[in-house]
Amino acid sequence: MPVHLRDSAIPKHEQLRTILLRKCTQELQPGDLMTSERNLMQDYGVSRITVREAIGQLVNDGHLVCVRGKGTFVAHRAVQSKLHLASFTEEMRAQGHHPTTVVLVSEQGPVPESTAAALNMRPGSEGYHVKRLRLADGEPVSVDDGWFNPELLPGLLDMDLTGSIYRATADKYDKPIDRAEQTVSADGASTEIATLLGTRKGAPVLYFDRVSFSEIAPVEHTRSWYRSDRYQLQMEVQGQARPKTRGDQ
């Protein structure tokens, strides 16, 4: 049973934050409704300011999400991705998530100028355009907007595009993706991206611009938008090797 918090060296909002964090991680599930402010005030004998301070910290840390007019909910735990070359499908399965894909666009048309340069194609030439919404455990994680060189992947649009295209390039076309050049930056979700990802316009997203290669041939140019509260990049950073001096030899 909840008990009133007492004055101590630890501020009450920190005490309450610890209690609520335990509820988030051990008692409740992602999407569950957190106890209301009024009930928290009554249960723990604290002020509204104390409750809001504790909840605000947990929102900033990504443990809770406030929805205007509905309440405060336990946030969906972010998918963690190591910075390496893998398809979305393979990456999610490796982490124990269930990946699904909704194909939004599957068409052939003139490639954008930036894509023509990235794929070494003539400006205005035809390419395969595949736009997909990617989900993990039923929750939207990313929107992938990709272009592919049809000369290297003939008939790609006739395939089941809800699966791994990387797997198809390796198994069907004998062109495994073995290298990629990628930039990552922060962006604000456009109206379209926000709607697809189930967030608000302007919400922070991770923006990826990626060119994937099979040996020296550029195969894919994809732009992706990831929900920053559901996807985290993990990377290992190594220091530069110290050059040997005469005394080290």
N, C-alpha and C positions, 0 to 999 in steps of 0.2 A: 504494500500500500504506500502511496506517496506520503511523504512527511514534509513538514515545513522546514525550509532551509534555515540554518543558523548563521549568525555573524561569525566570521573566522578570518584568518589571514587570506583565504581564497575568496575573491569577490563572488557574490551570489550569482552573477550572470555566468561566471566560469563554472560554478558548481552545477548550475542548471544546464549549461552547454554539455558538460560531461554526461549528465543523466540522459539528455535527449540524444546525444550521439550513440550511447549504448542502445537506446530504443531503436534508432535508425539501423544500426548494424547487426543487432542481435535478436530483436523482437519483431520488428516490422519488415515488410517486403517492399521493394520498389513499387511506387504507385499508391501505397497505403496512405490514408489521411492521418496526419499528425494531430495530436490533441489540440484543441482550440486554445487561443490565448487566454480566454476567460477561465477555462478549466485549469490551465497551468498555473494561473495566478492563485486560484483557490486551492489547488492540490499542494503547492509548494510555498504558499504564503509570501509571494513576492509581488512586486509592482509590475505594471504593464511595461514600463521602460526596461526592467530586468528581463522580462520574457522576450521582448523584441530584440534586445541586444544579443541574447543567446541564440535566438532563431536566425538573426541577421548574420551572425558568424557562421552558422551551419549552412546557410544559403550561399555565402561567399565561398565556402570550402567545397561546395558541390554536393552536400549531403541532403539538403532540402530544396524544394522548389515552391515558391509562393504563386498561387494563381488567383488573380483578383476576382473577388466575389465567390470563390469556391473554397479557399482554405490553403493550408500548407501541406505538401505531400512529400513523401520520401522520394528522393531523386533516383533515377535509374543509374546504376553504377556504370561508369565509363568503361568502354572497351579499351584495353591497352594494347598498343601496337608497337612492336619493335621495328626500328627503322631498317627494313630489309626488303628484298624483292620477293613478293608473294602476291597471289591473287586475293581479293577480298574473301572469296569463298573458302580458300585454304586457310587463310589467317583466322577467320572466325571459328572454323571447325577445330583448329589447333588449340584454341583457347576455351573450347567447350561450349561455344555459342551455336545456335541454329541459324544459319544464314538463309535468307530468302531474297528474291529479286523481283521487282516489277519493271517490265520493259515499257518505257514511256515513248520512245521514238526508235524506229527501225526503218531506215530509208537510205536511198542512194541519191546523192546530190553534189553540187559544186562545193569543194572544200573551202573553208575560210582561208584568207591570205596567210595568217599565222600558221595554220595547219599545213598548208602547201609548203611553206618554208621548212617546217619541222620534219615533214615526211619526204622531203626532196621530190615533191610533185610539182608539176607545172601549175601556175595560177589558173584557177577556173576549172581544173580537171575534176573528174568525178571521184568521190570517195564514199565509203560506207559510214553512215552516221548512226551511232547507237547511244541512246540516253537511257540510263537506268536508275531506279531508286533502290538502294541497298539497305536491308534491314537485318538486325541481329536480335533474335528472340522476339521477333514481331515488332520491334521498335525501330523507326527510321534512324539511320546512322549517316548515310551519305547520298549525294546525287552525283553520278558519274556521267559526264558528257564527252563521249569519245568519238574519234574519227580513225578509220583504218584504211590502209592502202589495198584496194581491191585486186591489184595485180599480184600481190603477195598472198592474199587470203580470198581467192575466188569462191563465191557462194556462201560467204560468212552469214549473210542475212537469212539464209534458209535454215540455219541451225537453231537449236534451242538456246536462246540468248539469256535465259534465266540462270544458266550454269556458268562455269568459269571459261571465259574466252581464252585466258592464258593456257588452260588445259587443252583447248581446241587447237590453238596455234602450234602446240607441241605434238599432239597426238594425230591430228588430221592433216596438218600442213607441214609437219616436220620443221617447224620454225619456232623452237622454244624461246621464250623471252628470257634473255640471260643478262640484260643490262638495262638501266634506265637513267635518264637525267631528269631530276625533279627539283622544283622549287616549292617551298611552303611559306605561306604568309597569312596574316590575319585579315579578315574581311567581315563586312556586315551583310547579313542575309538579305537578298533582294526579296521582293514580294513573292515571286515564283518559288525561290529556294526555301523561303520561310514556310510557305504553304506545304511544300512537299516534305519538309523535315519536321513539320508540326511545331514550329516555334514562331516567334514574333519577327516582323520585319526589322532589320537592323541588328538582330541578335548576333553575337560573335560566332563566327564559323572559321574553320581552318580551310584555306584555299590551296589546292594542289594543282600545279601545272606540270604534266609529266609526258615525256617522250620515251617510249619503250623500244628496245632494239632486239633483234635476233641476229647475233654476230654483229655485222656492221650495218645491217639494213634496218632503218626506222620503220616500225610496223604500226605503232599506235601513238596518237596524240590525244591525251585525255585531260580535261579539266574536272576537278572534283571539289565538292563542298561538304565538309564534315561538321556535324554538330559538336562544338567544342566541349559541351557538357556530357557527351556520350562517347567521345573518342579522344584518346591521349596518345601522344607519340613518346616512345621510350627509346633512348639511344645510349650507347656506351661511348664515352669520350676518352681517348687515350692521349697522354702527353707525348711530345716529340722525344724521340730517343736522344739521350745526351751523348754528344760525340766523345769518343775516348781521347784521353790525354795520355801523354807519355807515361805518367804514373799508373794509369789503369792497365797498361799492357803487361 
